[in-house]
Amino acid sequence: MSKPGHLAFSGMVLFCAAILIACSSGSKPPQLTLSSLTIAPSNGEIYVSASLANGVRSAARRDAGESAARPAVLPPPVTAICGKLQYTATAHYTNGNSTQVGITVAWSSSSTSVASIDTSGVATGVGAGMTNIGATSMGIAATSQPLAVDQLNSISVAPATSTAAPGGSQKFLATGNFTLAAGGPGIFDVSSQATWSSSDTNVATIDQTGNATAKATGVTTITATSCDGGTTGQAVLNVGQPATTTLVVTPTVISIATGTTTLFTAMEKLVNGTIQAPQNPVTWLSGSPNVATIDANSGVALGLTAGTSTIIATETVTGFTGAATLAVQPATARFAYVADAQGGTSSSGTISGYSVDVTSPTPLTPLPTPTVGASSPQQVLLHPSGDLMYYIDGDGFLHVDDVNSTDGSFSESTQAPTQASTTIHSFNVGVIDPTGRFIYVISSADNTIYGFSIAQTGVATPATNGALTAIPSFNPYNDATLNNPMWIMTDRGGKYVYVVNSGTTTSPGNTISEYSIDQTTGKLTPLPTPTIATGATPFFGTTDVNGHLYVANEGPPQTVSGYSINSNTGELTSVGADTPITGATFTINVITDPTGKYLYVLDSTPGPPPPTAPLSQVFAFNLNPATGVIGAQIGTPQLTGNSPFGMAIDPTGVLMAIDNNFDNTISLFTIGSTSSSTPGGLTPTTPLTVATDNQPLFVVFYTAASGQ
C-alpha cells in the first residue's frame, strides 16, 4: 500500500503536468486590466496640538465620510486611531471586480507641511491647514481626497474646582478649543480622547473616562492631556468630609428634539441622605456645546443638533457638582396650529389645530377647534419646551395655554391674560427666545416693544408654568429707531433681537433695529450700530440655522435683503445686493428650510375677499449656506390661496404650509419630494389646501423628537 506522503507527491506531479500540458497547448491565464482606483475616507479631519504644529505627531478627530468644510455646530466626531488616519485604496478592474488586496500603491500628500502619509496609507498631521491625499497604482491615479488638519489650542477641564468625600466620585469633562482648518473656532468634547491623571493618587485616582474616585483627605490636581501629548488642561479636586455629598441634577437623563429646550434643576444631597435646595448659586455647563447649549444661570438647555451632551451643575463657593445626560434627536412635526383672526365675536376667537403626517398624501388632519375666548387671535407662539402655547389677541393681550403633547389638544391656562400692548386692534406680533426664558411683543401702532420673562417648572403645572412677569424697568420700550415695526425675531442662540421697521408713507422706515438680550433679566439694549438698512418697505423676516437673516421687502422694487449675524456682537452685515423677485407684486414673507440651503419668498398680491381671488405665489431659491448669498431661482413660482400671510416648514424639511387669510385655507407643498422634483423645489399636495376657521394668520408646526 502506498504511503500518504507518496500519494500527495504523486498528486502534485499530476497537477504540475496538467499545467504544463495546458500551457503547451497555447492557453494563457486571464489578464486583469485596472480601470480605476478609489481611496477612502472620502474626506478626513485630524488635529494637531498648537505646541506640536509643524512637529511630528497628531491626534485623529474626524472619521471617514464627513466633509472637512463642516461648520463647528455638528455632533462630536467619531474618534479615529489616535494620532493617525488610515487610508485604503480599492482597485476596480474592467471585468467588474474590485479588491484592496495584492495591489501596490504609491501614496502622496499635496502639502507635507500639513500632513505626511507613509507607504501603508497612514496619514499623520504635521501642521494646521488643508492637504489632498492621493494614490497611484499601475499608472492609474485616484481622485485625491481632502484632509483637514485642525489646531488644538487649549483644553479646559470642568469643574475647575470640586469637592468629594472619601469613597465618593467626581466626573470631569475635557473640552478642546480648536481653530478649524475650514475656518473659524470649534469647541468639542475631547474627554474620551484625553489621557487622565491625578497628581496624588493617594488622594484620588481617575480612570480614562474622566471619573475620579476620592481616596483620602487632601488636594490633588486632575490633568487631561491630549492624545498627542501637546496640550493639557487641569482642575483641582478637594477630598474632605463635606456636609453635602453631591448635587442631584433633574432630570438625570432626557431626550429632546433639535430646536427645543428643557429645564435642568439641581438640589443638594447631604451625607445623611437629606435633599435640600442649593445654599449657593449653581452654574451650568454643556460638555458638547455643539450638540446643546445651556444657560449658565437658569439651567435651560437648547438642543442644536443630533448627539449627546453631558450637563454639569456646579455650586459656587463649595464646588459641589452633579451631572446629567442630554440626548438631542432629530425633530419631527406632530401638530400644526394657526390663529383665526376673525373667528367670531370679540370674545370667541379660535385657533385651528391639525395632526401632521408628512408621509401622507393629506399631511394635515383637523383637530377639534376649541373656542379660546379671545378677540381676533393674531399669532400662535409655541414654547420650545413643548408644553405651552402663547397667542396674541387683537386687544393686545398675551394668553397662555397648556398643550397636550400626545393628542395636540390645548386648554386655557389658569394664568390670566397679560397685557402686551396698550393699543386696541393694533398689529401685534411676538417672538419667544430659543431658550424659552423670554417673550417679546411689538406694537406697530405705537412703536413699542413689551418684554416678559417666562416661568418654567420643567413640567406642565398650570399654577406656575408659563406665567409671565414684565421685564423690570423695560415695558413699554421704544426708541427713535422703531418706526411702524412689522416683525420681531431672534438669532438661533437667543442672544440678540431684531425688529423690522416698515415705516409709513410720510416717514419711511426701511431698517432693522438691533438689540442684545440681557441673559439674566431679558432687557434689550441697542447694539453700538443700532440699525441697518433694508430694501423698500420691509415686512416679515427670518433667521436660519447658519447664522443669517433675511427680510422680504414689499417694494417697489420687490426684493429680499440678506445679512450675516456676527455671533460675538450680533451686528448684521449685508451679504450683498438685494435680490429682485421678478414677477412679484407684494413680497410679504420669507423663510428658509431647516438646513439653510433653500429660501422661499411669499408674494401676497393684495385684493378683495373671495370670490375674487388675486394671484398669489411662492418662489423658491437656492442659498449658499456658508455665505448666505441668495442663488438661482428654483423652477417656476407655485400658486397659493388668496392673500397668504404666514409660512412654516416642518423640521424635517419635507412639508411647507402657507395660511391664506382671505379664503380661510392653508396651502400645502412638499419640498423636493418626487423623482422629478429639483432639490428644494415645491410640489403642491393633492388637494392643495386644508380648511381653517376664519382668516388664518401665521401657521406654526409643533416640534417633537423623532419617535416620541
Buried (B, 14 or more C-beta within 10 A) or exposed (E): EEEEEEEEEEEEEEEEEEEEEEEEEEEEEEEEEBEBBBBBBEBBBBBBBBBBBEBEBBBBBBBBEBBBBBBBBBBBBEBBEBBBBBBBBBBBEEEEEEEEEEBEBEBBBBBEBBBBBEEEBBBBBBBBBBBBBBBBBEEBEBEBBBBBBBBBBBBBBBBBBBBBBBEBBBBBBBBBBBBBBBEEEBBBBBBEBBBBBBBBEEBBBBEEEBBBBBBEEBBBBBBBBBBBBBBBBBBBBBBEEBEBBBBBBBBEEBBBBBBBBBBBBBBBBEEEEEEEEBEEEBBBBBBBBBBBBBBBEBBBBBBBBBBBBBBBBBBEEBBBBBBBBBBBBBBBBBBBBBBBBBBBEEEEBBBBBBBBBBEEEEBBBBBEBBBBBBBBBBBBBBBBBBBBBBBBBBBBBBBBBBBEBEEBBBEBBBBEBBBBBBBEBBBBBBBBBBBBBBBBBBBBBBBBBBBBBBBBBBEBBBEEBBBBEBBEEBBBBEBEBBBBBBBBBBBBBBBBBBBBBBBEEEEBBBBBBBBBBBBEBBBBEBBEEBBBEBBBBBBBBBBBBBBBBBBBBBBEBBBBBBBBBBBEBBBBEBBEEBBBBEEBBBBBBBBBBBEBBBBBBBBBBEBEEEEEBBEBBBBBBBBBBBBBBBBEBBEEBBEBBBBBBBBBBBBBBBBBBBBBBBBBBBBBBBBBBEEEBEEBBBBBBEEBBBEBBBBBBBBBBBBBBBEB
